[in-house]
């Protein structure tokens, strides 16, 4: 039996800044666990992506890969704020609608849908992202609010939810936003228990 895992996400999913991220570790785990089956892992993480970006590319990406399993690891960029603190990148109400639409689109391909919860370092270790190329800032309070939305939507729609917000600590991030290799390994250790 062939299993095709499509993993949609952002820079934490893509993880070009570490030798091996959680998706790479997940690939090794599934290949070892399912030696009789063909397992294909498609890392569809794109740095900076929000739920709106993934909605735009979902149909094209999924259609060519025919996923049996779909994993979404999205939301941290949605929760960020532009330099004007009162304007989030994606408002909470819009984020809810985007998640509903992502699930509806995913159900056309698979009933096995998983959401990976958000990760973010303590506010004290977050580097000054308003001066980064994205111009976004992040706080744990906002990240936790978006994480709750993902959890509630997963429960409402019968999707798997992997909670990892409090599984990493300050030493597990290279800049407060992106987990380092140790952080990715911790993420993987939590995620693998659901598969």
N, C-alpha and C positions, 0 to 999 in steps of 0.2 A: 504494500500500500504506500502511495506517495503522500507525504504531508508537506504542504506549502505554508510557511509562516510568513506573513507580511507584517512587519513592525514599523508603524508610522510614528514619527516623532520629530524631535528637534536636535540641537547639538549634543544633548546628553545621550540621546540614542545613537546619533551618528558617531560621536566620540573620536574625532580625528586627532585629538590632542593627547591621547593615551595610547600605549602599545596595544592593549586589548581592553575593550569596554565590556559592559554587561551583555551586550548582544553577542559579541564574540564568544564569551564564556557560555552563554546560553546555547549557542550553536554547538559547541563542543559537548555540552551536557546532553542535548537532544540526540546528537549523532551517536554517542555512547549508549544512551538509554534505548534507542530504537534501531539497533543494528540490523534488524530484519527488514526494516522499512527504509524507503528513500525519504530523507528529510532535507528540505530546502528552506534556508533562512534568508529572507530578503530584508536587509537593513535599509529602510526607507526614511531614515532620519535626515533632516535637512536643517542646518544651523539657522536659528532665528525663526523657525516656523511656528505659527500659531494654529489654533483650530481652524481658522478661516483659510489659511494656506493649505492645510491638509485636505479640507473640503474641496478646494479647487483642483487638486491633483489626484484625489482618491480614485475616481472611476477609471482614469487612464492607467494608473499604477496597478490597481487590483485586477482589471480586466486581462492584462497580459500575463498575470502570474497565477490566476485562478486559486486564490488562497483557501486552504481548509481551516486555517486559524488566523485571526486578525488580532493584533496587539496595538493599542494606542498608548503612547507615552507623550502626552501633550498637555499643556496648560500653564507651564511656568512663564512662557513668553506672553501668554494671554494676560497673566496676572501682573505683568510689569506695568510701570507707569512711564509716560513720556515726561519730559522735563517739567511740564506743568503738572504738579502732583495730583490735581483733581481729575486728570484724564487717563484712565487705564487704557492699555493697548486694545483690549476687548472687554467691554462692559460685562458684568456678571450675567445679566439677563440675556445678552447675545451669546455668551459662552454656553449657557444652558441650551439654547436653540441649536447652536453648532454641534453640541454633543448628541442631541437627539437626532440631528440629520446625519451625523457620522454613523450612528448606530443603525439607522434605517438603511443607509447605503451599504454598510457592512453585512447586514442580514441578507442581502441579495446574493452574497457569496458564501457566507458561513454563519452558523449559529454559535460557534465557539469564538466569543469576543471577550478580550481582556483589556482592562485599563490599568496601567501602571501609575501609582500615585506619584505625587510631586516630591522633589527633594530640593532643599535650599539650606545653605549654611546659616549660622546665627547672624543677625544683623551686624554684629560687631566685626565680623570678618569679611563682610561683603565689600569688595573694592568699590570705588566710586563709579558705578556704572553710568550715571548721567553723563560722564565724560567719555564713555565708551563709544564705539562706532554705531551701536544701536540707539544710543541716547535714552535707554530705559533704566529705570531704577527698580529694585526689588526689595520686598520685606517679607519676613516669615509670616507676619499677620495676614497679608494679602495672599501669600502662597497657600496658607492653611485654609483660607476661605474658598479658594478655587479647588483645593484638594477635597474639601467637604462636598462641593458641588459634584465633582467626579464620582465620589463614593455614593452619594445619594442617587445620581443618575444610573450608576451601575446596578444598584439594588433595585431601583424602579423598573429597569429594562431587562433584568435577568442576565447581566454581564458579570464576569469575574472582576474583582477589584483587589489589587495588591497594594497594601498600605506600607509605605516606606519612609514617610516624612521624618519620623523620629528614630529611624534605624541608623542614621549617619550622624557623626558629630563634626565639630570644626576641623579636626585633623584629617577628615575624609574629603576635603575640598581643596582644589588648587587656588580658587579665587572667591569662594563663597557661593558661586553659582554652578560651577562645573566640578563634579566629583573627580578626584584623582584616581589612580589605579586601585588604591585601597578602597576608596568609596565605591567604585564600580564593582569590585569583588563583593563588597557587603550588599550592594543592590542585588547582584546575581544570587547570592546565598538566600535572600528572601524570596526572590521571584521564582527560583527553581522549585520551591516547595509547592507551588500551585500547579505544577505540570508533572 
